[in-house]
């Protein structure tokens, strides 16, 4: 048993085990992305169990939104941290991601097995254009929230054009940085709030930064694929603002357009399937990691999934542990709040560029175009959840 858990009082220990059971239930039943996740967190963790108040839940969710990394994962991990410290937080992270990671790892291995056996992948042919539809709707909904004026619109358009023309993973952090710096200059438009001196504990920041530099150095020196995979995902996890929808174009540029670890069809199949999986969308990294190490055999695929999963989830975890301790003071600085507007606008542009790049090869084929349009229409004008659409797409692929 972890040292922290062994020292707590029996009643508190039972409460912690109940909390972890609740986390597992959420991990198995939360479909639909951060907005739906937040509603289910509220129902189970606030109304039913009262682990935190409604205000505390919204505050932690807001903190997850302004930090790089998966918002839902950071929110529930921060709740674990609040209840039982870092040990419970890491256990919470593990239980929350385990079901989605397991399913997506199996999906990656299954796709490769079918390819090796020369078996038809026609049953996923509708999933690929549906995935493009998911991206279009995600970008549209993000844009509705973050594009509020001409500046944010211009940033989104410029980000989309730059990301479309220069399809390199190097461009992603540059685009986000420029977006943040641009709106940071408008900080005077933000409401002034009373500030207190920052009391910063740097341990988790140095941990995040040390792993970042260490992985990059080791990857460049050894050129070993597992090390480079970890570095690639750790870097992406350190720069993605806005959740899984924004992560998708980053991963496409990195692993399909630039490094060719996956084919476009494999990427789209996984992107569609992850919509039908409960838990964090970042579990898509597990699928990519498994396929990236397909040449290393079954054990290599497991390692690829494990390394990629650790790489994508650890940065956000380290950073929320770091910022959580002084968030109350940090959010009072106008320049911090202002920079987030530009980062979010640029993220919208990145999503749009990826959706266009993925749709282009489908454009000459009218059945794919019809599926994309129907998916967009259903998501925008009905309440049918994405996982139901994916199930329908798989069934249609089998029988048609």
C-alpha atoms as one frame of an Amber mdcrd trajectory, in Angstrom:
protein
   0.000   0.000   0.000   1.245   3.510  -0.739   2.858   5.247   2.274   0.365
   8.093   2.212  -2.642   5.808   2.230  -1.237   3.650   5.031  -1.065   6.608
   7.424  -4.569   7.919   7.060  -7.278   7.146   9.559  -9.499   4.109   8.831
 -12.577   6.199   8.047 -10.603   8.394   5.683  -9.046   5.312   4.079 -12.507
   3.856   3.387 -13.565   7.186   1.883 -10.527   7.092  -0.409 -11.382   3.588
  -1.629 -14.957   4.712  -2.301 -13.571   7.692  -4.214 -11.398   5.421  -6.370
 -14.438   3.206  -7.048 -16.328   6.298  -8.170 -13.436   7.250 -10.450 -13.571
   3.775 -12.032 -17.343   4.060 -12.571 -16.825   7.425 -14.261 -14.008   6.012
 -16.397 -16.370   3.314 -17.669 -19.406   5.507 -18.275 -18.311   9.010 -19.336
 -18.694   9.447 -23.084 -18.685  12.654 -25.053 -15.716  14.832 -24.143 -14.915
  17.406 -21.422 -18.321  19.110 -21.333 -20.168  15.826 -20.704 -17.424  14.672
 -18.344 -17.890  17.803 -16.246 -21.630  17.180 -15.929 -21.034  13.598 -14.786
 -18.304  14.710 -12.361 -20.813  17.161 -10.901 -23.502  14.522 -10.509 -21.324
  11.876  -8.835 -18.498  13.756  -7.107 -20.434  16.838  -5.968 -24.122  15.981
  -5.593 -23.823  12.326  -4.616 -20.552  12.144  -2.660 -19.725  15.768  -1.800
 -15.976  15.271  -2.243 -15.832  18.887  -3.420 -18.290  21.745  -3.732 -19.743
  22.914  -7.037 -17.537  26.005  -6.889 -14.419  23.936  -6.276 -15.247  21.631
  -9.184 -15.734  24.559 -11.576 -12.541  26.171 -10.326 -10.494  23.021 -10.911
 -12.060  22.569 -14.344 -11.179  26.164 -15.236  -7.620  25.529 -14.140  -7.459
  22.457 -16.376  -8.703  24.536 -19.302  -5.957  27.129 -19.004  -3.156  24.594
 -18.658  -1.812  22.363 -21.429  -3.088  18.831 -21.188  -6.394  16.918 -21.003
  -8.932  19.054 -19.132 -11.113  16.251 -17.748  -8.091  14.240 -16.646  -6.537
  17.229 -14.926  -9.818  18.056 -13.201 -10.389  14.617 -11.715  -6.689  14.242
 -10.864  -6.759  17.581  -9.057  -9.779  16.402  -7.058  -7.762  13.352  -6.032
  -4.894  15.651  -5.069  -7.236  17.809  -2.990  -8.677  14.805  -1.157  -5.551
  12.733  -0.554  -2.411  14.386  -1.839  -0.119  13.361  -4.724  -0.261   9.595
  -4.134  -4.037   9.524  -4.434  -3.819  11.855  -7.434  -1.570   9.431  -9.319
  -3.870   6.521  -8.435  -6.805   8.575  -9.682  -4.984   9.255 -12.949  -4.192
   5.566 -13.430  -7.764   4.368 -12.804  -9.322   7.137 -14.892  -7.253   6.422
 -18.016  -7.012   2.615 -17.743 -10.263   1.580 -19.510  -9.859   3.947 -22.474
  -6.156   3.180 -22.822  -6.792  -0.574 -22.735  -9.489  -0.368 -25.408  -7.467
   1.859 -27.725  -4.356  -0.309 -27.315  -6.389  -3.354 -28.281  -7.808  -1.406
 -31.245  -4.318  -0.530 -32.477  -3.152  -4.107 -32.166  -6.354  -5.371 -33.797
  -6.012  -3.071 -36.809  -2.432  -4.238 -37.339  -3.436  -7.910 -37.006  -6.100
  -7.493 -39.665  -3.607  -5.799 -41.956  -1.079  -8.585 -41.433  -3.661 -11.236
 -42.206  -4.638  -9.386 -45.395  -8.173  -9.174 -44.053 -10.485  -6.455 -45.262
 -10.773  -3.241 -43.282 -13.876  -2.229 -45.194 -15.931  -2.388 -42.001 -14.273
   0.860 -40.842 -14.701   2.681 -44.148 -17.539   4.828 -42.772 -15.656   5.569
 -39.550 -12.954   7.538 -41.354 -15.189  10.235 -42.896 -17.192  10.305 -39.669
 -13.971  11.206 -37.846 -13.557  14.213 -40.133 -17.119  15.241 -39.279 -16.294
  15.015 -35.574 -13.313  17.311 -36.102 -15.323  19.877 -38.054 -17.988  20.062
 -35.347 -15.370  20.221 -32.589 -13.632  23.108 -34.330 -16.941  24.892 -34.889
 -17.982  24.566 -31.263 -14.592  25.687 -29.988 -14.718  28.653 -32.347 -18.145
  29.683 -31.062 -16.727  29.976 -27.567 -13.342  31.581 -28.199 -13.739  33.789
 -31.303 -15.206  36.934 -29.800 -13.727  39.756 -31.873 -11.742  40.592 -35.005
  -8.413  39.857 -33.325  -9.348  36.321 -32.305 -10.883  35.708 -35.750  -7.687
  36.895 -37.441  -5.561  34.697 -35.190  -7.709  31.643 -35.977  -7.489  32.276
 -39.735  -3.732  32.899 -39.691  -3.169  29.800 -37.541  -5.232  27.702 -39.953
  -3.326  28.937 -43.020   0.099  28.534 -41.418  -0.690  25.052 -40.067  -2.099
  23.989 -43.433   0.917  25.199 -45.433   3.656  24.207 -42.978   2.695  20.746
 -41.790   5.466  20.343 -39.272   5.059  19.615 -35.553   7.460  22.485 -34.888
   4.825  24.967 -36.046   2.253  24.025 -33.408   3.957  25.533 -30.318   5.050
  28.528 -32.408   1.470  29.226 -33.536   0.150  28.887 -29.964   2.920  31.101
 -28.567   2.302  33.841 -31.132  -1.429  33.682 -30.433  -0.897  34.024 -26.695
   1.586  36.882 -27.025  -0.710  38.764 -29.402  -3.656  38.929 -27.021  -1.403
  39.353 -23.983  -0.727  42.846 -25.328  -4.420  43.643 -24.817  -4.315  42.839
 -21.108  -5.613  46.296 -20.194  -9.042  45.248 -21.477  -9.250  42.637 -18.741
 -10.914  43.358 -15.418  -8.432  44.479 -12.785  -8.314  42.199  -9.741  -6.576
  42.681  -6.404  -3.268  40.791  -6.454  -1.344  39.032  -3.753   2.337  38.053
  -3.843   2.955  34.723  -5.570   4.300  31.957  -3.364   5.558  29.384  -5.845
   6.718  25.843  -5.069   8.874  24.916  -8.041   9.350  21.169  -7.540   6.740
  19.978 -10.045   7.777  22.579 -12.610  11.370  21.404 -12.451  10.118  17.823
 -12.712   8.106  18.676 -15.844  10.954  20.667 -17.397  13.609  18.106 -16.432
  11.694  15.272 -18.089  11.080  17.489 -21.134  14.779  18.259 -21.624  15.932
  14.782 -20.614  13.617  13.027 -23.066  14.579  15.367 -25.915  18.307  14.916
 -25.230  18.103  11.148 -24.820  15.954  10.799 -27.927  18.375  12.828 -30.053
  21.370  10.923 -28.700  20.074   7.346 -28.867  17.569   7.640 -31.767  15.707
   4.733 -30.167  12.083   4.646 -31.272  10.606   4.099 -27.761  12.525   7.102
 -26.411  11.552   9.248 -29.372   7.915   8.204 -28.999   7.929   9.257 -25.356
   9.550  12.579 -26.265   7.111  13.199 -29.108   4.039  12.619 -26.950   5.499
  14.423 -23.936   6.193  17.466 -26.111   2.702  17.407 -27.605   1.159  16.952
 -24.169   3.131  19.972 -22.957   1.789  22.308 -25.636  -1.799  21.255 -26.290
  -4.385  23.728 -25.007  -8.046  22.899 -25.446  -8.267  19.149 -24.976  -8.474
  16.208 -27.341  -9.948  18.143 -30.263  -6.829  20.316 -30.455  -4.505  17.375
 -29.816  -5.759  15.618 -32.962  -4.190  17.986 -35.526  -0.932  17.971 -33.581
  -0.764  14.182 -33.683  -1.735  14.072 -37.346   1.061  16.482 -38.294   3.587
  14.622 -36.163   2.861  10.970 -36.876   1.148  10.930 -40.277   2.161  13.954
 -42.341   5.704  14.340 -40.976   6.987  10.977 -39.709   4.666   8.547 -41.508
   4.385   6.178 -38.537   0.713   5.676 -39.435  -1.190   5.885 -42.665  -3.944
   8.441 -42.998  -6.532   5.626 -43.022  -5.160   4.101 -39.805  -5.187   7.506
 -38.128  -8.773   8.242 -39.111  -9.954   4.795 -38.051  -8.474   5.311 -34.591
  -9.818   8.855 -34.380 -13.316   7.587 -35.082 -13.060   4.683 -32.659 -11.858
   6.844 -29.774 -15.144   8.768 -30.008 -16.933   5.570 -28.952 -14.686   4.945
 -25.948 -15.457   6.240 -22.433 -12.895   8.370 -20.661 -10.270  10.770 -22.021
  -9.850  11.372 -25.762  -6.096  11.538 -25.100  -6.225   7.726 -25.027  -5.872
   8.091 -28.812  -2.133   8.276 -28.059  -2.199   4.646 -26.910  -3.536   3.559
 -30.304  -0.886   5.561 -32.153   1.884   4.241 -29.904   0.867   0.627 -30.473
   0.842   1.060 -34.255   4.073   3.050 -34.263   5.926   0.041 -32.826   4.184
  -2.651 -34.864   7.527  -3.910 -36.212   8.663  -4.823 -32.683   6.020  -7.515
 -32.259   3.295  -7.900 -29.658   5.469  -6.888 -26.691   6.748  -3.913 -28.667
   3.199  -2.740 -29.293   2.424  -2.955 -25.591   5.539  -0.904 -24.842   4.640
   1.577 -27.551   1.219   2.062 -26.028   2.568   2.360 -22.478   5.297   4.833
 -23.399   2.967   6.967 -25.487   0.302   6.981 -22.769   2.808   8.065 -20.136
   4.196  10.708 -22.461   0.833  12.316 -23.253  -0.634  12.319 -19.732   2.342
  13.166 -17.516   2.966  16.794 -18.606  -0.549  17.950 -17.755  -0.364  16.108
 -14.438   2.966  17.670 -13.451   1.768  21.131 -14.477  -1.537  21.040 -12.618
   0.276  19.866  -9.484   2.604  22.839  -9.936   0.034  25.556 -10.683  -2.707
  24.290  -8.347  -0.790  25.541  -5.321  -0.750  29.192  -6.436  -3.629  29.364
  -8.924  -5.656  31.699  -6.723  -2.945  34.347  -7.029  -1.960  33.682 -10.659
  -5.438  34.082 -12.167  -5.607  37.625 -10.850  -2.970  38.806 -13.337  -4.624
  40.337 -16.377  -1.844  39.345 -18.778  -2.385  35.668 -17.921  -6.100  35.825
 -18.635  -5.562  37.844 -21.800  -2.998  35.424 -23.272  -5.456  32.537 -23.015
  -7.761  34.191 -25.544  -5.064  34.103 -28.211  -4.041  30.552 -27.404  -7.627
  29.351 -27.692  -8.181  31.213 -30.982  -5.003  29.744 -32.480  -6.109  26.287
 -31.329  -9.307  26.707 -33.328  -7.240  27.433 -36.426  -5.129  24.325 -35.873
  -8.250  22.171 -35.688  -9.626  23.716 -38.892  -6.359  23.095 -40.773  -6.281
  19.443 -39.732  -9.911  18.919 -40.738  -9.206  20.350 -44.206  -6.074  18.239
 -44.638  -7.916  15.073 -43.657 -10.918  15.850 -45.860  -8.955  16.656 -49.028
  -8.324  13.053 -50.163 -12.009  12.238 -49.560 -13.374  15.112 -51.630 -13.449
  13.212 -54.977 -15.518  10.370 -53.479 -19.141  11.334 -52.995 -20.019   8.563
 -50.460 -17.323   9.871 -48.103 -18.503  13.441 -48.569 -22.087  12.380 -47.802
 -20.966  10.644 -44.592 -19.024  13.733 -43.492 -22.000  16.009 -44.115 -24.465
  13.648 -42.415 -22.190  13.311 -39.382 -21.918  17.085 -39.047 -25.685  17.474
 -39.362 -26.486  14.790 -36.794 -23.995  16.194 -34.262 -25.228  19.761 -34.677
 -28.983  19.204 -34.849 -29.681  16.068 -32.814 -28.764  14.766 -29.394 -27.464
  11.423 -30.668 -24.121  10.837 -28.882 -20.943  10.176 -30.907 -20.502   6.600
 -29.687 -23.936   5.685 -31.095 -22.909   7.122 -34.461 -19.697   5.094 -34.417
 -21.616   1.916 -33.617 -24.012   2.619 -36.505 -21.025   3.259 -38.777 -19.385
  -0.038 -37.844 -22.614  -1.989 -38.381 -23.163  -0.282 -41.741 -19.591  -1.123
 -42.731 -20.202  -4.803 -42.012 -23.563  -5.243 -43.739 -23.261  -2.868 -46.727
